[in-house]
């Protein structure tokens, strides 16, 4: 992250990878709190150029889910992550995560705006353009 902060134009806020018997993503690194910490490291390393950086995230904690029952979908995601990693994330941590996109079109529209306002994230890779097309339409021009 230090190298990216000093040299790159776009910095991806990817979760940490873990090695071992069960390689994969480190679940705690997908939380909003972990994202705040990463951005702090980037801000420190980037210095004066921090304002010129573009911060990026993507749905690395599982596929995007557009649903009218986001809490139930988030509970299923939390259960899956616990089975895969042994780490228990709360429904709120799942729904707040900059790496998991679960909710209605209205919820997800609000989430993308909040991620920009709270963290300065302005670049998003999306995994399901068809499902998120209404969200993209809502955000167009904002």
C-alpha positions as CSV (number, residue, x, y, z in Angstrom):
1,X,0.0,0.0,0.0
2,X,2.9,2.3,0.7
3,X,4.3,1.9,-2.8
4,X,0.8,2.4,-4.3
5,X,0.3,5.5,-2.2
6,X,3.5,7.0,-3.4
7,X,3.5,6.0,-7.1
8,X,0.0,5.0,-8.3
9,X,-2.9,7.1,-9.5
10,X,-5.5,4.5,-8.4
11,X,-5.2,2.6,-5.1
12,X,-7.2,-0.6,-4.6
13,X,-8.4,-1.2,-1.1
14,X,-8.3,-5.0,-1.4
15,X,-8.7,-7.3,1.6
16,X,-5.6,-9.1,2.8
17,X,-4.9,-12.6,1.6
18,X,-4.0,-15.3,4.1
19,X,-1.9,-18.4,3.5
20,X,-2.1,-21.8,5.3
21,X,-4.4,-24.7,5.4
22,X,-7.3,-22.6,4.3
23,X,-5.9,-19.9,2.0
24,X,-8.2,-17.0,1.1
25,X,-9.4,-13.6,2.2
26,X,-8.8,-12.4,5.8
27,X,-12.4,-11.6,6.7
28,X,-11.7,-8.8,9.2
29,X,-9.8,-6.9,6.5
30,X,-13.1,-6.5,4.6
31,X,-14.8,-4.4,7.4
32,X,-15.3,-0.6,7.3
33,X,-12.9,-0.3,10.3
34,X,-10.2,-2.1,8.4
35,X,-10.8,0.2,5.4
36,X,-10.4,3.3,7.6
37,X,-7.1,1.9,8.8
38,X,-5.9,1.2,5.2
39,X,-6.8,4.7,4.1
40,X,-4.9,6.1,7.1
41,X,-1.8,4.2,5.9
42,X,-2.3,5.5,2.4
43,X,-2.8,9.0,3.5
44,X,0.4,8.9,5.6
45,X,2.5,7.4,2.7
46,X,1.0,9.6,0.0
47,X,1.5,12.9,1.8
48,X,0.6,15.9,-0.3
49,X,-0.5,13.7,-3.2
50,X,-3.3,12.0,-1.2
51,X,-6.0,14.3,-2.6
52,X,-5.0,13.3,-6.2
53,X,-5.4,9.6,-5.6
54,X,-8.4,7.6,-6.7
55,X,-9.5,5.0,-4.2
56,X,-11.0,1.8,-5.5
57,X,-13.0,-1.1,-4.1
58,X,-14.8,-4.1,-5.5
59,X,-17.0,-7.0,-4.3
60,X,-14.3,-9.3,-3.0
61,X,-16.4,-10.6,-0.1
62,X,-18.8,-12.4,-2.5
63,X,-21.1,-11.6,-5.3
64,X,-23.4,-8.5,-5.3
65,X,-26.9,-9.4,-4.1
66,X,-29.8,-7.1,-5.0
67,X,-32.6,-8.1,-2.6
68,X,-35.5,-6.7,-0.6
69,X,-34.2,-8.6,2.5
70,X,-30.6,-7.5,2.9
71,X,-30.3,-8.6,6.5
72,X,-31.2,-12.2,5.6
73,X,-28.7,-12.1,2.7
74,X,-26.0,-10.6,4.9
75,X,-26.6,-13.3,7.5
76,X,-26.1,-16.0,4.8
77,X,-22.9,-14.2,3.7
78,X,-21.7,-14.0,7.3
79,X,-22.4,-17.7,7.8
80,X,-20.5,-18.5,4.6
81,X,-17.5,-16.4,5.6
82,X,-17.4,-18.0,9.0
83,X,-17.4,-21.5,7.4
84,X,-14.6,-20.4,5.0
85,X,-12.4,-18.4,7.4
86,X,-13.5,-19.2,10.9
87,X,-14.2,-15.5,11.5
88,X,-17.6,-14.2,12.6
89,X,-18.6,-10.9,11.1
90,X,-21.9,-9.3,12.2
91,X,-24.7,-8.6,9.8
92,X,-23.9,-4.9,10.3
93,X,-20.3,-5.4,9.4
94,X,-21.3,-7.2,6.2
95,X,-23.8,-4.5,5.2
96,X,-21.2,-1.7,6.0
97,X,-18.3,-3.4,4.3
98,X,-16.8,-1.6,1.3
99,X,-16.2,-5.1,-0.2
100,X,-19.7,-6.5,0.0
101,X,-22.7,-5.1,-1.9
102,X,-26.0,-6.4,-0.5
103,X,-29.3,-4.6,-0.5
104,X,-32.1,-3.1,-2.5
105,X,-31.5,-0.7,-5.3
106,X,-32.1,2.2,-2.9
107,X,-29.8,0.6,-0.3
108,X,-27.0,0.1,-2.7
109,X,-27.4,3.6,-4.2
110,X,-27.1,5.1,-0.7
111,X,-24.1,2.8,0.0
112,X,-22.1,3.9,-3.0
113,X,-22.7,7.6,-2.1
114,X,-21.8,6.9,1.6
115,X,-18.6,5.1,0.6
116,X,-17.6,8.1,-1.5
117,X,-18.5,10.6,1.3
118,X,-17.1,8.6,4.2
119,X,-13.9,7.1,2.7
120,X,-13.3,9.0,-0.5
121,X,-13.8,5.9,-2.6
122,X,-14.7,7.0,-6.1
123,X,-13.9,4.0,-8.2
124,X,-15.9,0.7,-8.1
125,X,-15.5,-2.5,-10.0
126,X,-18.8,-4.2,-10.2
127,X,-19.5,-7.9,-10.8
128,X,-23.1,-7.8,-12.1
129,X,-23.8,-4.9,-14.4
130,X,-27.3,-6.2,-15.1
131,X,-28.3,-6.3,-11.4
132,X,-26.6,-2.9,-10.7
133,X,-27.8,-1.1,-13.8
134,X,-30.6,0.7,-11.8
135,X,-28.1,1.8,-9.2
136,X,-25.7,3.1,-11.9
137,X,-28.7,5.0,-13.4
138,X,-29.5,6.5,-10.0
139,X,-25.9,7.6,-9.5
140,X,-25.4,9.0,-13.0
141,X,-24.5,12.7,-12.7
142,X,-24.0,12.7,-9.0
